[in-house]
Amino acid sequence: MSVGVIALLIALKYAPGSAEPTAENIRLRGGPTVGQGKVEVSLDGRWGALCSNHWTMNEANVVCRQLGYERAIAALRESYYGEARGPIWYQSVRCTGSENALHECRRVRISKKIAKKSYENVDEIRECSYRHQAGVVCEEPINPDKDKIVLTEALIGIQYQIVLVEHEGERYPICNKTFTSKEAIVACRQSAGKYAKLVGQISRKSPDIGVTYPSAVFLKPCTGKESSLQECGIDFVNGCDEYATVVCDIYAPDIMVNITRLQNSIELKYKAEFRMECAWEEGCMGEESLNKTKVMIKSSTDVRRLLVFSSYVQNFGNADFRPPGMRQLWHFHECHKHYHSITDFALYELRSKDDGNVVRVGHKVSFCLRDNSCVNRSRKRYNCHPLIHDGDQGISIGCSDHYTNKLDCQWIDVTNVPSGLYTLEIRSNPYLLVPEQDYSNNHVVCDINLGNQIVEGTNCRYPDDFEVYDD
């Protein structure tokens, strides 16, 4: 498996006065490695998907060849890598297999009027469906590097595997202290071409290991985007007490915030502190209120100025989004009367439009994951109520969790923030505590015109994902 960085984008050229490109930008998204994923092309200045009608190895070979690979290993249909987001550009593509680029093949475009509809709310399109997107697996060149990552066989009685660095014929385990979900994402990508599912550790003295490792590896922090653990940085050490273990899988969730509902929900509200007891307990109020006691909050006549907004978090991957910690670690919140299963599910920031500096941060830290609504015949499975469905939590495939602007802490406290132009930034799963297919769609930015009594939120977008139309 190649651990180098492989460019996925082909130069885009437009014919004069034409919306159709003479050569397409093309990329793969959502796959565990750079050589596989959903096929997306850029038309009219915007990335979009391909329907898998008549999707064969002929078309897959052309895509892989255009991306710089020798050939395709598989042509995948039925949204194997999860449902694509963005416009669906082509109803079908037919290639002979000898073409050098997809634009040389026969293509049937979906009408512009339909393709330009909001991709967040259109679940079925007349000519295609988001459940039928094309994907490929391209053959990657053999990596000549000596240093590799391998996984042990599944440990006896459990499914975890030890992550080993192979160097000059010897194998070294990785010390657990520096191994998080970000490192696990890279390890599974590099060693197995899969997504990370679980991260764990095992004592070096465990009888399940069966092998003695005199030395070990200390791994420097990864971002989760690297192609190899070697890119993160590795130091060899004499040993450690616990070794890092992982579980890799071909399935993973992929969450993103519905930007249409987000933009339509941005408001400015004033709320008395004595009505914010639960919010005070969760640390969601400004610094002036956080310095007060619970008794002071209950009797306070002060008023907070709040920038409120709704987050409809949708899961378009091919696996459920589950809390990273065991149920024993969930926290029961007396004020809300249910368990909070994850502390760092989202990060809210208000930044200055001029210099990008953070002005205020939303301190919502506790979340209860549930299925509020589902599309494409998906069924609700998770509910925050401790007595319903055993109180299990998560976001199912094809479902979304709704945090409306009426809920506690679904805001940024902007008391005493001057009127002016700002940007609202929301990052879901910001610390990659839960491995996903794709992280570029976790970041949302909105333009904010903040006044004393009203606020205007416009141009909400995914800056690292799909481009947004100006009209």
C-alpha positions in Angstrom: 0.0 0.0 0.0 1.3 3.4 -0.9 2.0 5.7 2.0 2.9 8.6 -0.2 0.5 11.5 -1.1 -1.2 10.9 -4.4 -2.8 13.8 -6.1 -6.5 13.2 -6.9 -7.4 16.3 -8.8 -7.1 16.7 -12.6 -6.9 20.3 -14.0 -10.2 21.8 -14.9 -10.6 23.6 -18.2 -13.8 25.3 -19.5 -14.7 25.9 -23.1 -15.2 29.6 -23.7 -18.8 30.6 -23.0 -19.8 27.1 -21.9 -20.9 25.7 -18.6 -19.8 22.2 -19.7 -16.0 21.6 -19.0 -13.8 20.2 -21.8 -12.0 18.2 -19.1 -13.4 17.4 -15.7 -12.0 17.7 -12.2 -12.5 14.4 -10.6 -11.9 13.1 -7.1 -12.6 10.2 -4.7 -14.3 10.9 -1.4 -15.1 8.9 1.7 -12.8 5.9 1.1 -10.4 4.7 3.8 -7.4 5.4 1.5 -6.7 7.8 -1.3 -7.3 5.1 -4.0 -10.9 4.4 -3.2 -14.2 6.2 -2.5 -17.2 7.8 -4.0 -16.6 9.3 -7.5 -17.2 13.0 -7.7 -16.7 15.4 -10.6 -16.8 19.2 -10.7 -19.2 20.8 -13.2 -20.4 24.4 -13.3 -17.9 25.1 -10.5 -19.3 22.7 -8.0 -18.5 19.1 -6.9 -21.2 16.5 -7.4 -21.8 12.8 -7.6 -22.5 10.1 -10.3 -25.4 7.7 -10.3 -24.4 4.0 -10.5 -26.7 3.2 -13.4 -24.6 1.1 -15.8 -21.5 1.4 -13.6 -19.1 -1.3 -14.6 -15.3 -2.0 -14.6 -15.1 -0.1 -17.9 -16.1 3.1 -16.2 -14.1 2.4 -13.1 -10.9 1.7 -15.1 -11.3 5.1 -16.8 -11.7 6.9 -13.5 -8.7 5.2 -12.0 -6.6 5.9 -15.1 -7.6 9.6 -15.0 -6.5 9.8 -11.4 -3.1 8.4 -12.2 -3.6 4.7 -11.2 -2.9 1.8 -13.6 -6.4 0.2 -13.3 -9.4 -0.4 -11.1 -9.9 -3.4 -8.7 -13.6 -2.9 -8.2 -16.6 -0.9 -9.5 -18.9 -0.3 -6.6 -22.6 0.5 -6.7 -25.5 1.3 -4.4 -23.6 3.9 -2.4 -21.1 1.4 -1.0 -19.2 4.3 0.7 -22.3 5.9 2.1 -24.7 8.3 0.4 -23.1 11.1 -1.6 -23.9 14.7 -0.7 -24.0 17.5 -3.2 -25.7 17.6 -6.6 -26.0 14.5 -8.7 -24.5 15.4 -12.1 -24.8 12.3 -14.2 -27.7 9.9 -14.5 -25.4 7.4 -16.3 -21.9 7.1 -17.8 -21.0 4.6 -20.5 -17.3 4.0 -21.4 -15.6 1.4 -23.6 -12.8 1.2 -21.2 -10.2 2.6 -23.5 -10.8 6.3 -22.7 -8.3 8.3 -20.8 -10.8 10.5 -19.0 -14.4 10.3 -18.0 -15.4 13.3 -20.1 -14.6 11.2 -23.2 -17.3 8.7 -22.4 -21.0 8.9 -23.2 -22.8 10.7 -20.4 -26.4 11.5 -19.5 -26.7 14.6 -17.4 -29.5 15.2 -14.9 -31.4 18.4 -15.6 -29.7 21.4 -14.1 -32.9 22.5 -12.3 -33.1 19.3 -10.4 -29.3 18.9 -9.9 -29.1 22.4 -8.3 -31.7 21.6 -5.6 -30.6 21.6 -2.0 -28.9 18.2 -1.6 -29.6 18.1 2.1 -33.4 17.8 1.7 -33.9 16.0 -1.6 -33.8 12.3 -0.8 -35.0 10.9 -4.2 -34.4 12.5 -7.6 -36.5 11.5 -10.6 -33.5 10.2 -12.6 -31.4 8.8 -9.7 -31.3 8.4 -5.9 -28.7 9.2 -3.3 -28.8 5.5 -2.4 -27.3 4.6 -5.8 -23.9 6.4 -6.1 -20.9 5.2 -7.9 -17.6 4.2 -6.2 -14.3 2.7 -7.2 -11.3 0.9 -5.7 -8.1 1.7 -7.7 -5.0 -0.5 -7.6 -2.2 1.3 -5.7 1.4 0.8 -6.6 3.5 -1.4 -4.4 5.3 0.5 -1.6 9.1 -0.1 -1.7 9.6 1.4 1.8 11.1 -0.9 4.3 9.2 0.6 7.3 5.6 -0.6 7.3 2.7 -1.0 9.6 1.2 -4.4 10.3 -1.5 -5.8 12.6 -1.3 -8.9 14.6 -3.9 -11.6 14.3 -7.0 -10.9 16.5 -6.1 -11.5 20.1 -7.5 -14.6 21.8 -11.0 -13.9 23.2 -11.2 -10.4 21.9 -11.2 -8.7 18.4 -8.5 -6.1 19.0 -5.2 -6.3 17.1 -1.8 -4.9 18.2 -0.4 -2.2 15.9 3.2 -3.1 14.9 5.9 -1.1 13.2 8.1 -3.2 10.9 11.6 -1.9 10.6 14.7 -3.7 9.2 13.0 -7.1 9.6 11.9 -6.5 13.3 8.4 -5.6 14.6 7.8 -3.2 17.4 4.5 -2.5 19.2 3.4 1.1 19.8 3.1 2.5 23.3 -0.5 3.2 24.2 0.1 6.6 25.8 0.5 8.4 22.4 -2.1 6.4 20.5 -5.6 8.0 20.1 -8.4 7.7 17.6 -6.4 9.9 15.2 -3.5 7.5 15.2 -5.8 4.6 14.8 -7.4 6.2 11.7 -4.0 6.4 10.1 -2.9 2.9 11.2 -6.0 1.2 9.7 -5.7 3.2 6.6 -2.0 2.3 6.2 -2.1 -1.4 7.2 -5.5 -2.7 6.2 -7.0 -0.1 3.8 -9.9 0.2 6.2 -11.5 2.7 8.6 -10.7 2.6 12.3 -13.6 1.4 14.5 -12.3 1.0 18.0 -9.1 2.0 19.9 -7.8 0.1 22.9 -4.8 -1.1 24.8 -3.4 -4.3 26.2 -0.8 -5.0 28.9 2.6 -6.1 27.7 2.3 -8.9 30.3 -1.0 -10.2 29.0 -1.0 -13.9 28.2 -3.0 -13.2 25.1 0.0 -11.6 23.4 2.1 -14.7 23.3 5.2 -12.8 22.0 7.8 -10.8 23.9 8.7 -7.4 22.5 11.9 -6.1 24.0 11.5 -2.7 22.4 8.6 -0.5 21.4 7.7 2.7 19.5 6.7 6.1 20.8 4.5 7.7 18.3 4.2 11.5 17.8 0.7 13.0 17.5 -1.1 12.6 14.1 -3.8 14.8 12.6 -5.7 11.8 11.2 -5.1 12.9 7.6 -1.7 11.2 7.1 -1.2 8.3 4.8 1.2 6.6 7.2 2.3 6.7 10.8 5.8 7.4 9.7 4.5 10.8 8.6 3.5 11.5 12.2 7.0 10.7 13.5 8.3 7.6 15.3 10.9 7.2 18.1 12.2 3.8 19.2 12.2 3.2 23.0 13.2 0.4 25.4 9.6 -0.5 26.2 6.3 0.4 27.8 3.6 -1.1 30.0 0.7 -1.0 27.5 0.6 -1.5 23.8 -1.9 0.2 21.4 -4.6 -2.0 19.8 -7.2 -1.3 17.1 -10.2 -2.7 15.4 -10.5 -1.9 11.7 -13.6 -2.1 9.6 -14.8 -1.5 6.0 -17.7 0.5 7.4 -17.7 3.9 9.1 -20.2 6.8 9.8 -20.1 10.2 8.1 -21.8 13.1 9.8 -22.5 16.6 8.6 -24.6 19.6 9.7 -27.6 20.6 7.5 -26.6 24.1 6.4 -30.0 25.1 5.2 -31.7 24.6 8.5 -28.7 26.1 10.3 -28.9 29.3 8.4 -32.7 29.6 8.8 -32.4 29.1 12.5 -29.8 31.8 13.4 -31.4 34.4 15.8 -30.6 36.7 18.6 -32.4 36.1 21.9 -32.3 37.6 25.4 -32.7 35.3 28.4 -32.8 36.0 32.1 -30.1 34.3 34.1 -32.5 32.9 36.7 -34.1 30.8 33.8 -30.6 29.3 32.9 -29.9 27.0 35.8 -29.2 24.0 33.6 -27.1 26.0 31.2 -25.1 27.4 34.1 -24.4 23.9 35.4 -23.0 22.9 31.9 -20.9 26.1 31.7 -22.7 27.4 28.6 -22.9 31.0 29.8 -20.4 33.9 29.5 -17.5 34.5 31.9 -19.5 37.0 34.0 -22.1 34.3 34.8 -19.6 31.5 35.2 -18.1 33.3 38.1 -21.4 33.2 40.0 -22.7 30.5 42.3 -25.9 28.5 41.7 -27.7 30.5 44.4 -26.7 33.7 42.7 -28.0 32.5 39.3 -31.4 31.5 40.8 -31.9 35.0 42.1 -30.2 37.0 39.3 -32.1 39.6 37.4 -29.3 39.9 34.8 -30.0 39.1 31.2 -27.8 37.3 28.7 -27.6 38.1 24.9 -27.4 34.9 23.0 -26.6 34.0 19.4 -28.8 30.9 18.9 -28.9 28.4 16.1 -30.0 24.8 15.3 -27.8 21.9 14.4 -29.4 19.1 12.5 -26.6 16.5 12.3 -27.1 13.9 9.6 -25.3 10.6 9.2 -24.7 9.7 5.6 -22.0 7.0 6.1 -22.4 3.2 5.9 -22.3 2.6 9.7 -24.0 4.1 12.8 -22.3 7.0 14.6 -21.8 5.7 18.2 -20.4 7.4 21.3 -16.6 6.7 21.8 -16.9 5.7 25.4 -18.5 2.8 27.2 -21.9 3.3 28.8 -20.3 3.2 32.2 -18.6 6.5 31.4 -21.8 8.3 30.4 -22.9 11.1 32.7 -26.4 11.4 34.0 -27.5 15.0 34.0 -30.1 15.6 36.8 -31.3 18.9 35.3 -32.0 17.3 31.9 -33.0 13.9 33.3 -31.0 11.8 30.8 -27.5 10.6 30.1 -24.9 12.6 28.1 -22.8 10.1 26.1 -20.2 12.4 24.6 -18.5 15.6 25.7 -16.8 16.9 22.5 -19.4 16.2 19.8 -19.3 19.8 18.5 -17.4 23.1 18.8 -19.0 26.5 18.3 -16.9 29.6 17.7 -17.6 33.2 16.8 -14.7 34.8 14.9 -13.9 38.3 13.9 -14.5 38.9 10.2 -11.4 41.1 10.0 -8.7 39.0 11.4 -10.3 35.6 12.1 -9.6 35.7 15.8 -11.9 33.9 18.2 -14.3 36.4 19.9 -16.5 33.9 21.8 -16.8 30.2 22.1 -19.9 28.1 22.7 -19.3 26.0 25.8 -21.8 23.3 25.1 -19.9 20.2 26.2 -22.5 17.5 26.9 -24.5 15.8 24.2 -27.1 13.0 24.1 -27.1 11.3 20.7 -30.4 10.1 19.2 -32.4 9.6 16.0 -34.9 12.4 15.6 -35.7 11.8 11.9 -34.7 9.4 9.2 -34.8 9.3 5.4 -34.8 6.6 2.7 -36.8 4.2 4.8 -34.1 4.1 7.5 -35.5 3.3 11.0 -34.9 5.1 14.3 -32.8 3.0 16.7 -31.5 5.4 19.3 -33.3 7.5 22.0 -31.9 9.6 24.8 -34.6 8.5 27.2 -33.0 6.2 29.8 -36.0 3.8 29.7 -36.7 3.6 25.9 -34.8 1.0 23.9 -32.5 0.5 26.9 -31.4 4.1 26.7 -28.9 3.3 23.9 -27.5 6.3 22.0 -26.1 7.1 18.5 -27.1 8.3 15.1 -28.3 5.6 12.7 -27.4 5.5 9.0 -29.7 7.9 7.1 -30.9 9.5 10.3 -30.2 12.9 12.0 -30.0 14.3 15.5 -31.7 17.6 16.0 -30.4 20.3 18.4 -32.8 23.1 17.9 -32.2 26.7 18.9 -34.7 26.3 21.8 -32.4 23.9 23.6 -30.0 24.8 26.4 -26.5 25.7 25.3 -27.4 25.6 21.6 -25.9 29.1 21.4 -22.9 31.3 21.8 -23.2 33.9 24.6 -22.5 37.3 22.9 -23.3 39.5 25.9 -21.2 42.7 25.6 -19.9 41.6 22.1 -19.9 44.8 19.9 -22.2 44.9 16.8 -20.4 44.1 13.6 -19.4 41.4 11.1 -18.3 38.0 12.3 -18.2 34.4 11.2 -19.9 31.5 13.0 -17.9 28.3 12.8 -19.3 24.9 13.8 -17.1 21.7 13.9 -18.8 18.3 14.5 -16.6 15.6 16.0 -13.8 18.2 16.1 -11.2 16.0 17.9 -11.9 12.9 15.8 -13.0 11.0 18.9 -15.2 8.9 16.6 -13.5 7.7 13.3 -15.5 8.7 10.2 -15.3 8.2 6.4 -14.7 11.9 5.7 -13.9 14.9 7.9 -14.0 17.7 5.3 -17.7 18.0 5.7 -17.6 18.4 9.5 -16.7 22.1 9.3 -19.5 24.7 8.6 -19.0 28.5 8.4 -21.7 31.2 8.3 -21.4 34.9 7.8 -22.9 36.8 10.8 -24.0 40.5 10.9 -24.5 41.0 14.6 -26.6 43.9 15.8 -27.8 44.8 19.3 -31.4 43.5 18.8 -31.2 41.4 15.6 -28.7 39.2 13.7 -28.5 38.2 10.1 -26.9 34.8 9.2 -26.0 34.2 5.6 -23.9 32.1 3.2 -23.6 29.1 5.4 -21.2 26.7 3.7 -18.8 23.8 4.0 -15.4 25.5 3.3 -13.6 22.2 2.8 -16.3 20.5 0.9 -18.9 21.4 -1.7 -18.9 24.9 -3.3 -22.1 26.9 -2.9 -24.0 28.6 -5.6 -24.1 32.4 -5.6 -27.6 32.6 -7.0 
